[in-house]
Amino acid sequence: MKIAVLGHGTVGSGVCEILWNKKSEVSSAAGKPVELGYVLDIKDLGSVPYSEEFTKDFSAILSDPEVGTVAECIGGLEPAYSYIKSALENGKNAVTSNKELVAEKGAELLSIARAHNVNFLFEASVGGGIPLIRPLYTSLNAAGITEISGILNGTTNYILTKMFRFGEDYSDALSDAQKLGYAESDPSADVLGWDSCRKIAILSSLVWGRTLKPSEIPTEGIDKITAEDVKTAEQCGFSIKLLARAKLLSGGKIFAKVSPALVKNGSPLSTVSDVFNAVLIKAETTGEVLFYGKGAGKMPTASSVIADIIEAEKLDENIKSLFWEDGAQSVFAGTDSAAKKYFIRTDSDVSAIIPKAEKLSENAFLTPAMTESEISVLEEKINEHGKLLSKIPVYE
């Protein structure tokens, strides 16, 4: 069968290289001959060994009965959505590394795949090279998952690691990440938490079977984290991580949030550094299960796309367990009723306002466990007497 790769950027070129250089290995794993048949991009490919497979005509891919799987590595919603939808409607499998596409259109595309008895696979959309999606809809689909917590963005994790190890401020650490290619020239999607938000939306939808929209999830990035926050947290036995969390509440509602969090040294997530990602799954039958590995990068992500291509080519029918409903009513719970501690830093001593708080330094405190409404009231009181500089929840 032929494989069509859409997009020849970082991930797409990696997929092409593996299909071209490891043709026999991929074919052996798939149990049938598999080869690179088309490479679609708006730009010319340049000097590559598979330049004869280049096309700018997507209709040629759709009309070729030998194309069994289309691998989308373009990114964004359009034209990725239209291409994938057309491929599925024409009886071709589709795989993608595009987290925005899966988060926004996943339910619809899974439904189309089911209707045409093909598959829409997206292992590379969350966790890069970490095998995560497949275990969730196979091994853990009956485990009774109650909570997901993850470091889902390698760029922000690298920046925070630099701030901890070398005392750099945020802007210097970001600049270093950009020089190394870990951060884009416009890093907004990473540092403002949007990337993590899309990924936790995908995981939540997959695990609990109902669409959780990224637009519903409260999202805060790391752009306001300071060197002083990092220093104080470190002195008190904590690290700061950008965490994406989701949990199933009573009544079937789901609460999710993306924000910086203090993680106690010794926690499974506290040692995850540099560009590595980790996802901690809590389930009724298995307890805690940790997935760890490189969450981004050309070849780790391309390898996940290849794994999906192999899976798609091996299957003769749609995977019924890989599905979620696009419900008319939101499943999102507006607030989390659970109380938690908060790290707060102010411009003055506010001990009198929070007498039960643990004083970490002259103007830094660890509050007792508080609900979201209680911490909001406290924030108002602090700002009446001075200024709240930082408010970071503690992960427990």
Buried (B, 14 or more C-beta within 10 A) or exposed (E): BBBBBBBBEBBBBBBBBBBBEEBEEBBEBBEEEBBBBBBBBEEEBEEBEBEEBBBEEBEBBBEBEEBBBBBBBBBEBEBBBEBBBBBBBBEBBBBBBBBBBBBBBBBBBBBBBBEBEBBBBBBBBBBBBBBBBBBBBEEBBEBEBBBBBBBBBBBBBBBBBBBBEEEBBBEBBBBBBBEEEBBEEEBEBBBBBBBBBBBBBBBBBBBBBBBBBBEBBBBBBBBEBBBBBBBBBBEBEBBBBBBBBBBBBEEEBBBBBBBBBBBBEEBEBBEBBEBBBBBBBBBEEEEEBEBBBBBBBBBBBBBBBBBBBBBBBEBEEBBEEBBBBBEEEBBBBEEBEEEBBBBBBBEEEBEEBBEEBEEBEEBBBBBBBBBBEBBEEBBEEBEEBBEBBBBBBBBE
